[in-house]
């Protein structure tokens, strides 16, 4: 019987929390927030109410999805929880709108400084999504006035919040068409950030850039075009692995030797150089901003490194040939 009562009590506590707490953030929901604050106001008759919402939250949801949007809200609550005290009330009263009630007598200087601290703290956080660098919020506070209840305190703070957001977004000065253009520009900025992230190497490897042959061809053709305009110089170097008789190395040793050649080539070249495997016993290298003499020095350096790494293999020969790239459109 005791176990049944304990289980029933636990179930009632869970149901009570579900009724009073926000399911996503686990802080007070709108109804419970109003009730708790009205109780404290009736008792304390003092304090300050802050109202906060996340800037451009709809765009975050639209651009990155609701899972990311939910994680932003959870991160906001995590930070706000660290900035509140035991007797403060923290609640979620809208999709991206939160309130904090502090039941102690304060002045306007405290309100302004606390708003600044909240904005600064949220802007400085790092999200798991690399495109969301900090969370921008608008936050305003309203001091208790005699006769205030939750609604009157909230209404004053909310009006201040709306005024601040209009200033921030300059909405009173925008026509509907200008609003759409402004939203489009912001969307393009987000798109560009996403494009740059997708195009960039996430883990920048040391040494030269090793690519498949088709990608190498595209890079080669781009460099040809660039040479036509820039007047710079570039060379390709073809390395060919043979035995001492000029024949293909035996298959059993060829693969290991080619792996070694790939490694020494990558780490003997600069970060901006590119190379590819051309055949089962050949690598093709492209180096920019070098003349014929420097291209030959690079080829010899790679050859020396290869011979040093394969000193235990006698029957091998690494040949190299250097060719200048010509600007696109020239014969």
C-alpha positions as CSV (number, residue, x, y, z in Angstrom):
1,X,0.0,0.0,0.0
2,X,2.8,2.4,0.9
3,X,4.4,1.7,-2.5
4,X,1.1,2.5,-4.2
5,X,0.9,5.8,-2.4
6,X,4.5,6.6,-3.2
7,X,3.9,5.9,-6.9
8,X,0.7,7.9,-6.9
9,X,2.5,10.9,-5.2
10,X,5.3,10.7,-7.7
11,X,2.9,10.6,-10.6
12,X,1.0,13.6,-9.2
13,X,4.2,15.5,-8.9
14,X,5.1,14.8,-12.5
15,X,1.7,15.9,-13.7
16,X,1.9,19.0,-11.6
17,X,5.3,19.9,-13.1
18,X,4.0,19.2,-16.6
19,X,1.1,21.6,-16.0
20,X,3.3,24.4,-14.7
21,X,6.6,24.0,-16.7
22,X,7.5,24.5,-20.3
23,X,8.1,21.1,-22.0
24,X,11.1,22.3,-24.0
25,X,13.1,24.4,-21.5
26,X,11.8,23.0,-18.1
27,X,11.2,26.5,-16.8
28,X,7.8,28.0,-15.8
29,X,5.3,28.2,-18.6
30,X,3.2,31.3,-19.2
31,X,0.4,30.5,-16.8
32,X,2.7,29.5,-14.0
33,X,4.9,32.5,-14.5
34,X,2.0,34.9,-14.1
35,X,0.8,33.1,-11.0
36,X,4.2,33.0,-9.3
37,X,5.0,36.6,-10.0
38,X,1.6,37.8,-8.8
39,X,2.1,35.9,-5.6
40,X,5.5,37.6,-5.0
41,X,4.2,41.0,-6.0
42,X,1.4,40.8,-3.5
43,X,4.0,39.9,-0.8
44,X,7.0,42.0,-1.7
45,X,5.4,45.0,-3.6
46,X,8.7,45.7,-5.2
47,X,11.2,44.4,-7.8
48,X,11.8,44.5,-11.5
49,X,10.5,42.5,-14.5
50,X,12.7,41.9,-17.5
51,X,11.2,40.8,-20.9
52,X,13.5,39.3,-23.5
53,X,13.1,37.9,-26.9
54,X,15.5,36.4,-29.5
55,X,16.2,38.6,-32.5
56,X,15.2,37.2,-35.9
57,X,14.2,33.9,-34.4
58,X,11.8,33.0,-37.2
59,X,14.7,33.3,-39.7
60,X,16.7,30.8,-37.5
61,X,13.8,28.4,-37.6
62,X,13.2,28.9,-41.3
63,X,16.9,28.7,-42.3
64,X,18.3,26.0,-40.0
65,X,15.2,24.1,-38.9
66,X,13.2,23.8,-35.7
67,X,15.7,21.5,-34.0
68,X,18.4,24.2,-34.2
69,X,15.8,26.8,-33.1
70,X,14.9,24.6,-30.1
71,X,18.6,24.3,-29.2
72,X,18.9,28.2,-29.4
73,X,16.0,28.5,-26.9
74,X,17.5,25.9,-24.6
75,X,20.9,27.7,-24.6
76,X,19.2,31.0,-23.8
77,X,17.5,29.4,-20.8
78,X,20.8,27.8,-19.7
79,X,22.5,31.2,-19.7
80,X,19.6,33.0,-18.0
81,X,19.5,30.4,-15.3
82,X,23.1,31.1,-14.5
83,X,22.3,34.8,-14.2
84,X,19.3,34.5,-11.9
85,X,19.1,33.8,-8.2
86,X,17.1,31.4,-6.0
87,X,14.1,33.6,-5.5
88,X,13.9,35.0,-9.0
89,X,11.2,33.8,-11.4
90,X,12.3,32.7,-14.9
91,X,9.6,31.8,-17.4
92,X,8.9,31.3,-21.0
93,X,5.8,33.3,-22.0
94,X,6.0,33.0,-25.8
95,X,7.7,31.1,-28.6
96,X,11.0,33.1,-28.2
97,X,9.9,35.4,-25.4
98,X,11.1,35.1,-21.8
99,X,10.6,37.0,-18.5
100,X,12.7,37.3,-15.4
101,X,11.3,38.7,-12.2
102,X,13.6,39.8,-9.4
103,X,11.7,40.5,-6.2
104,X,14.2,43.0,-4.7
105,X,14.1,46.8,-4.8
106,X,16.3,48.1,-7.6
107,X,16.9,51.3,-9.6
108,X,17.1,52.2,-13.3
109,X,20.9,51.9,-13.3
110,X,20.6,48.3,-12.2
111,X,18.0,47.6,-14.9
112,X,20.1,49.1,-17.6
113,X,23.3,47.3,-16.5
114,X,21.5,44.0,-16.1
115,X,20.1,44.3,-19.7
116,X,23.6,45.0,-21.0
117,X,25.0,41.9,-19.1
118,X,22.3,39.6,-20.6
119,X,22.9,40.9,-24.1
120,X,26.6,40.5,-23.8
121,X,26.5,37.1,-22.2
122,X,24.3,35.6,-24.9
123,X,26.2,37.2,-27.8
124,X,29.4,35.6,-26.5
125,X,28.2,32.0,-26.4
126,X,29.3,29.4,-29.0
127,X,26.7,27.2,-30.6
128,X,27.2,23.8,-32.1
129,X,26.0,25.2,-35.4
130,X,29.0,27.1,-36.7
131,X,26.8,29.6,-38.6
132,X,25.2,30.8,-35.3
133,X,27.9,32.8,-33.7
134,X,26.3,34.0,-30.5
135,X,22.6,34.8,-29.8
136,X,21.3,38.3,-30.3
137,X,18.5,39.3,-28.0
138,X,16.5,42.4,-27.2
139,X,15.8,42.8,-23.5
140,X,14.1,45.6,-21.4
141,X,13.1,45.9,-17.8
142,X,10.3,47.7,-15.9
143,X,10.5,48.7,-12.3
144,X,7.6,48.0,-9.9
145,X,5.2,50.9,-9.4
146,X,2.6,51.0,-6.6
147,X,-0.5,49.0,-7.6
148,X,1.4,46.9,-10.2
149,X,0.5,43.3,-10.9
150,X,2.1,41.0,-13.4
151,X,0.1,42.3,-16.3
152,X,0.9,46.0,-15.8
153,X,4.6,45.3,-15.2
154,X,4.7,43.1,-18.3
155,X,2.9,45.5,-20.5
156,X,5.3,48.4,-19.7
157,X,8.4,46.2,-20.2
158,X,6.9,44.7,-23.4
159,X,6.2,48.2,-24.8
160,X,9.8,49.1,-24.1
161,X,10.9,45.9,-25.9
162,X,8.8,46.7,-29.0
163,X,10.3,50.2,-29.1
164,X,13.8,48.8,-28.9
165,X,13.2,46.3,-31.6
166,X,11.8,49.0,-33.9
167,X,14.9,51.0,-33.4
168,X,17.1,48.0,-34.0
169,X,15.3,47.0,-37.1
170,X,14.3,50.5,-38.2
171,X,10.9,49.1,-39.0
172,X,8.9,52.3,-38.9
173,X,10.8,53.6,-41.8
174,X,10.4,50.6,-44.1
175,X,7.6,50.0,-46.6
176,X,6.4,46.5,-47.2
177,X,8.5,46.2,-50.3
178,X,11.6,47.5,-48.3
179,X,10.8,44.9,-45.6
180,X,10.9,42.1,-48.2
181,X,14.2,43.4,-49.7
182,X,15.7,43.7,-46.2
183,X,14.7,40.2,-45.4
184,X,16.1,39.0,-48.7
185,X,19.4,40.7,-48.0
186,X,19.6,39.0,-44.6
187,X,18.7,35.7,-46.2
188,X,21.5,36.1,-48.7
189,X,24.0,36.9,-46.0
190,X,23.1,33.7,-44.2
191,X,23.3,31.8,-47.5
192,X,26.8,33.2,-48.1
193,X,27.9,32.1,-44.7
194,X,26.6,28.7,-45.3
195,X,28.2,28.5,-48.8
196,X,31.6,29.5,-47.4
197,X,31.3,26.9,-44.7
198,X,30.4,24.2,-47.2
199,X,33.2,25.2,-49.6
200,X,36.0,25.5,-47.0
201,X,38.1,22.7,-45.8
202,X,36.8,21.7,-42.4
203,X,40.1,20.1,-41.4
204,X,43.0,21.7,-43.2
205,X,45.6,19.1,-43.8
206,X,49.3,19.9,-43.9
207,X,51.3,19.9,-47.1
208,X,50.0,19.9,-50.7
209,X,46.4,19.4,-51.9
210,X,45.9,15.8,-53.2
211,X,43.0,15.4,-55.5
212,X,41.5,12.9,-57.9
213,X,42.5,13.3,-61.6
214,X,39.2,14.9,-62.7
215,X,39.4,17.5,-60.0
216,X,43.0,18.1,-60.8
217,X,42.1,18.8,-64.5
218,X,39.6,21.4,-63.4
219,X,42.2,23.1,-61.2
220,X,44.7,22.9,-64.0
221,X,42.3,24.6,-66.4
222,X,41.5,27.3,-63.9
223,X,45.2,28.0,-63.4
224,X,45.7,28.2,-67.2
225,X,43.0,30.9,-67.3
226,X,44.5,32.8,-64.4
227,X,48.0,32.8,-66.0
228,X,46.6,34.5,-69.1
229,X,45.6,37.5,-66.9
230,X,48.1,37.5,-64.1
231,X,51.4,36.8,-66.0
232,X,52.5,34.5,-63.3
233,X,54.2,31.2,-64.0
234,X,53.4,27.6,-63.0
235,X,54.9,24.2,-63.8
236,X,53.7,20.6,-63.8
237,X,56.0,17.8,-62.8
238,X,55.4,14.2,-63.8
239,X,57.0,11.6,-61.6
240,X,57.3,8.1,-63.0
241,X,58.3,5.1,-60.9
242,X,60.2,2.2,-62.7
243,X,62.7,-0.5,-61.9
244,X,66.3,0.0,-63.0
245,X,65.5,-1.5,-66.4
246,X,62.8,1.1,-67.1
247,X,60.0,-1.4,-66.7
248,X,57.0,-1.2,-64.3
249,X,57.9,-2.2,-60.8
250,X,56.5,-5.5,-59.6
251,X,53.0,-5.2,-58.2
252,X,53.9,-6.5,-54.8
253,X,56.3,-3.6,-54.2
254,X,54.7,-1.0,-56.5
255,X,51.8,-0.1,-54.2
256,X,54.0,0.4,-51.2
257,X,56.4,2.6,-53.2
258,X,53.5,4.6,-54.6
259,X,52.2,5.2,-51.1
260,X,55.6,6.4,-50.1
261,X,55.8,8.7,-53.1
262,X,52.4,10.1,-52.3
263,X,53.5,10.9,-48.7
264,X,56.8,12.5,-49.5
265,X,55.2,14.5,-52.3
266,X,52.5,15.9,-50.1
267,X,54.9,16.9,-47.3
268,X,57.6,18.3,-49.6
269,X,55.2,20.7,-51.3
270,X,53.5,23.9,-50.2
271,X,50.0,24.2,-48.9
272,X,48.8,25.8,-52.1
273,X,50.3,23.2,-54.5
274,X,48.2,20.3,-55.9
275,X,49.0,16.8,-57.1
276,X,47.2,13.7,-58.3
277,X,47.9,10.1,-59.1
278,X,48.0,9.9,-62.9
279,X,48.5,6.1,-63.3
280,X,49.4,3.1,-61.3
281,X,53.1,4.3,-61.3
282,X,52.9,8.0,-61.9
283,X,52.1,11.2,-59.9
284,X,51.4,14.6,-61.5
285,X,52.3,17.7,-59.5
286,X,51.4,21.4,-60.2
287,X,53.3,24.2,-58.5
288,X,52.5,27.9,-58.9
289,X,54.7,31.0,-58.8
290,X,57.9,29.2,-59.7
291,X,60.3,29.3,-62.6
292,X,62.0,26.3,-64.4
293,X,64.9,26.3,-62.0
294,X,62.8,26.2,-58.9
295,X,60.5,23.5,-60.4
296,X,63.6,21.3,-61.0
297,X,64.8,21.9,-57.4
298,X,61.3,20.9,-56.1
299,X,61.4,17.7,-58.2
300,X,64.9,16.8,-56.9
301,X,63.8,17.4,-53.3
302,X,60.9,15.0,-53.7
303,X,63.1,12.4,-55.4
304,X,65.7,12.6,-52.6
305,X,63.1,12.2,-50.0
306,X,61.6,9.2,-51.8
307,X,65.0,7.5,-52.2
308,X,65.7,8.1,-48.5
309,X,62.4,6.5,-47.5
310,X,62.9,3.5,-49.7
311,X,66.6,2.9,-49.1
312,X,65.9,-0.8,-48.5
313,X,64.6,-1.3,-52.0
314,X,67.4,-1.5,-54.6
315,X,65.5,-2.1,-57.8
316,X,63.8,1.2,-58.3
317,X,64.1,4.4,-60.3
318,X,62.1,7.6,-60.0
319,X,62.1,9.7,-63.1
320,X,60.7,13.3,-63.3
321,X,60.0,15.7,-66.1
322,X,59.1,19.4,-65.7
323,X,56.8,21.3,-68.1
324,X,55.7,25.0,-67.9
325,X,52.0,25.7,-68.0
326,X,51.0,28.0,-70.8
327,X,48.2,30.6,-70.5
328,X,44.8,29.4,-71.7
329,X,44.3,30.1,-75.4
330,X,48.0,30.0,-76.4
331,X,49.6,27.2,-78.4
